[in-house]
Amino acid sequence: MTHILENPKNSKFMELAISLAKKGMGYTAPNPCVGAVITKGNTILGQGYHRRCGEDHAEVAAIKDAISKGHDLKDSTLWVTLEPCNHYGKTPPCTHAILKHNIKEVNIGTLDPNPNVKGGGAEFLKSKGVIVDIGFNEIQCKNLIRDFITWHKKKRPYIFLKLAQSLDGKIATENGDSKWISSQKSREFVHNLRAKVDCILIGGNTFFNDNPKLTPRIEANEKKDPFAAIITSRLPGSDSEYYLINSRPKKTIFITTESDYEKIKGLQKKGVKIIHTEKKNGYINLYQVLSKLFSDLNCYYILCEGGGRLAQSLVKNKLADEIFLFIAPIILGDDRAKSSFSGNTVAKIKDGYKFDIIDYRKIDTDLLIHLIPKGDI
Amino acid sequence: MTHILENPKNSKFMELAISLAKKGMGYTAPNPCVGAVITKGNTILGQGYHRRCGEDHAEVAAIKDAISKGHDLKDSTLWVTLEPCNHYGKTPPCTHAILKHNIKEVNIGTLDPNPNVKGGGAEFLKSKGVIVDIGFNEIQCKNLIRDFITWHKKKRPYIFLKLAQSLDGKIATENGDSKWISSQKSREFVHNLRAKVDCILIGGNTFFNDNPKLTPRIEANEKKDPFAAIITSRLPGSDSEYYLINSRPKKTIFITTESDYEKIKGLQKKGVKIIHTEKKNGYINLYQVLSKLFSDLNCYYILCEGGGRLAQSLVKNKLADEIFLFIAPIILGDDRAKSSFSGNTVAKIKDGYKFDIIDYRKIDTDLLIHLIPKGDI
């Protein structure tokens, strides 16, 4: 009996292009992150990635890299995670650069999902005699642009959810002690994530109990100064001593159902932003307020740092695009301790929310599980 | 500045010996599991492991294997996970076999922790001119005999705790639905574990709600027929239709505080065993009843399959020697669902029970985390 083996079309060059693309992740919006490698036989001539909107696309960056090293690109192969663009945006079409340098073959990770572009670049290159092959390391390449797809198709920010829990799913003791469940290295990972997002989202309890700073406390050449958005039914007084409203008022946003005009005015006077919202059937429309952060404040990436009720609301509303779940090797064993996800009711196991584990690894003593909604690639 | 690098004394031959030892795990009691490899230069001459009590020790099995292949053992090297014995038990001392075959060098994983033996075999071999080196892959070799150390030092069974939970630490919904949190392959793993233990331990709720069989349902040349022990405050009637008391009465043990003489008599008449115990300050003495299973019924290995209160009691009483925690990629998000560990009260995170992750891997869609108590090697 013969088995027909699936050919997943994996290439080490595409893997390199993917790792290059990831370097730009967080900084390219509204563009996707893209990586590119140029080879001849087994030799790498050049490599590049899209660093930020307005700068060179990955293909052009790789071409420039190869030329700066004195290589002739005639008959070379370009490996690019996303289909090259074929239109004039802030930069000229990559397809032109490919043709100009006589690149012979273009191997593409995945096609551009943007309806304006779909098939455009690849088809155009083929029509000009370039050998085009599509679908190398395709799942990983599609994963790279999940953010981009979310912006275009859902018109909302791409949302990371981060939680640090015990083995038995607790994020704090009954009286709120949570320092520290996760290891120093896990917390560093989170600060790196904070440096790539435009807004950090928390619930009111986290704001009032922890009085957090929510800044990316890392050394980095490139880091953002994210907004802090707090979803809360009650506002603090403008004269209260919370760090965010005193030290980072212009970076603080309250998403609230409270309509105390005096409080709102006081906070706004300090520079704090207020997004007023209404409850409907006991719930606020999370999609609506998050879309507002996207459209009005250019929040392309949001990192939600809990607590459990907000985390569960995101999951329930299909707004948790990626979950980073840090599991510390401790057991609390206390039913009254606070759960990582809370506020839901399920009768059957099969009614739970399903995810795919896309990565898992030790970070110091913790285990980090990286998840995306099941089948959502 | 120079760094003094730790030399962990790892060897691929000791790794092989360790994997051989694991083949015997579960079947060697009251002996430890041991693996051995004989080499000359980079060539493996023979290998073996201790299969069960009364049969060849690993060293002798490896020597016989090498001889059966026509090798001369003069000037060879023996790699053995545990210090060779130097006393007459059910088999002659391994040290004699080593000397008889002129093995030149003996590399040992870890010394025998048994006070009767400590230093004996290694010292004796040295005194006879054999080159002895100790501490190869030592942590793993020590891990291999954690069961053996438990039997000797704690006079109780070695206890595995297995739980299958959602990402947020739930083992069942509020109304008890738990079929199935974990994947088919994870459940097969558990059946393999069942085949190596002498007793499977559950709580009364699991018995009454799930009416379990608790048999190892796998195809295997070698498998045990473990007892089912139920810790419960109430006994079922002897005429009730639970699987265990009807189909496997002689393999069923109730550990109970109930003293209804008629019920006890009825169950005993069927062949069911009853271990009566008392509560003290609201708790039964778990150590005491588990020691009884060890001393009276030769239960060397116990596998506890929950629920959450029993799991937490084992952890609290330092009776969970190894935890196999299966995490399925689902979120229930329901505070009323049943937790994997329950019944404890902790004020501070630092008061939680601490573990070391010794292994973690995907099993189908689940993640299996393998833990031992922190620092407990």
Boltz contact constraints between the chains, C-beta under 6 A:
constraints:
  - contact:
      token1: [A, 168]
      token2: [B, 169]
      max_distance: 6.0
  - contact:
      token1: [A, 168]
      token2: [B, 339]
      max_distance: 6.0
  - contact:
      token1: [A, 168]
      token2: [B, 340]
      max_distance: 6.0
  - contact:
      token1: [A, 168]
      token2: [B, 341]
      max_distance: 6.0
  - contact:
      token1: [A, 169]
      token2: [B, 168]
      max_distance: 6.0
  - contact:
      token1: [A, 169]
      token2: [B, 169]
      max_distance: 6.0
  - contact:
      token1: [A, 173]
      token2: [B, 346]
      max_distance: 6.0
  - contact:
      token1: [A, 173]
      token2: [B, 347]
      max_distance: 6.0
  - contact:
      token1: [A, 177]
      token2: [B, 348]
      max_distance: 6.0
  - contact:
      token1: [A, 177]
      token2: [B, 349]
      max_distance: 6.0
  - contact:
      token1: [A, 181]
      token2: [B, 349]
      max_distance: 6.0
  - contact:
      token1: [A, 312]
      token2: [B, 333]
      max_distance: 6.0
  - contact:
      token1: [A, 315]
      token2: [B, 331]
      max_distance: 6.0
  - contact:
      token1: [A, 329]
      token2: [B, 355]
      max_distance: 6.0
  - contact:
      token1: [A, 329]
      token2: [B, 357]
      max_distance: 6.0
  - contact:
      token1: [A, 330]
      token2: [B, 352]
      max_distance: 6.0
  - contact:
      token1: [A, 330]
      token2: [B, 354]
      max_distance: 6.0
  - contact:
      token1: [A, 331]
      token2: [B, 315]
      max_distance: 6.0
  - contact:
      token1: [A, 331]
      token2: [B, 341]
      max_distance: 6.0
  - contact:
      token1: [A, 331]
      token2: [B, 352]
      max_distance: 6.0
  - contact:
      token1: [A, 331]
      token2: [B, 353]
      max_distance: 6.0
  - contact:
      token1: [A, 332]
      token2: [B, 346]
      max_distance: 6.0
  - contact:
      token1: [A, 332]
      token2: [B, 352]
      max_distance: 6.0
  - contact:
      token1: [A, 333]
      token2: [B, 312]
      max_distance: 6.0
  - contact:
      token1: [A, 333]
      token2: [B, 341]
      max_distance: 6.0
  - contact:
      token1: [A, 333]
      token2: [B, 344]
      max_distance: 6.0
  - contact:
      token1: [A, 334]
      token2: [B, 344]
      max_distance: 6.0
  - contact:
      token1: [A, 334]
      token2: [B, 345]
      max_distance: 6.0
  - contact:
      token1: [A, 334]
      token2: [B, 346]
      max_distance: 6.0
  - contact:
      token1: [A, 335]
      token2: [B, 339]
      max_distance: 6.0
  - contact:
      token1: [A, 335]
      token2: [B, 342]
      max_distance: 6.0
  - contact:
      token1: [A, 339]
      token2: [B, 168]
      max_distance: 6.0
  - contact:
      token1: [A, 339]
      token2: [B, 335]
      max_distance: 6.0
  - contact:
      token1: [A, 340]
      token2: [B, 168]
      max_distance: 6.0
  - contact:
      token1: [A, 341]
      token2: [B, 168]
      max_distance: 6.0
  - contact:
      token1: [A, 341]
      token2: [B, 331]
      max_distance: 6.0
  - contact:
      token1: [A, 341]
      token2: [B, 333]
      max_distance: 6.0
  - contact:
      token1: [A, 342]
      token2: [B, 335]
      max_distance: 6.0
  - contact:
      token1: [A, 344]
      token2: [B, 333]
      max_distance: 6.0
  - contact:
      token1: [A, 344]
      token2: [B, 334]
      max_distance: 6.0
  - contact:
      token1: [A, 345]
      token2: [B, 334]
      max_distance: 6.0
  - contact:
      token1: [A, 346]
      token2: [B, 173]
      max_distance: 6.0
  - contact:
      token1: [A, 346]
      token2: [B, 332]
      max_distance: 6.0
  - contact:
      token1: [A, 346]
      token2: [B, 334]
      max_distance: 6.0
  - contact:
      token1: [A, 347]
      token2: [B, 173]
      max_distance: 6.0
  - contact:
      token1: [A, 348]
      token2: [B, 177]
      max_distance: 6.0
  - contact:
      token1: [A, 349]
      token2: [B, 177]
      max_distance: 6.0
  - contact:
      token1: [A, 349]
      token2: [B, 181]
      max_distance: 6.0
  - contact:
      token1: [A, 352]
      token2: [B, 330]
      max_distance: 6.0
  - contact:
      token1: [A, 352]
      token2: [B, 331]
      max_distance: 6.0
  - contact:
      token1: [A, 352]
      token2: [B, 332]
      max_distance: 6.0
  - contact:
      token1: [A, 353]
      token2: [B, 331]
      max_distance: 6.0
  - contact:
      token1: [A, 354]
      token2: [B, 330]
      max_distance: 6.0
  - contact:
      token1: [A, 355]
      token2: [B, 329]
      max_distance: 6.0
  - contact:
      token1: [A, 357]
      token2: [B, 329]
      max_distance: 6.0
  - contact:
      token1: [A, 360]
      token2: [B, 367]
      max_distance: 6.0
  - contact:
      token1: [A, 367]
      token2: [B, 360]
      max_distance: 6.0
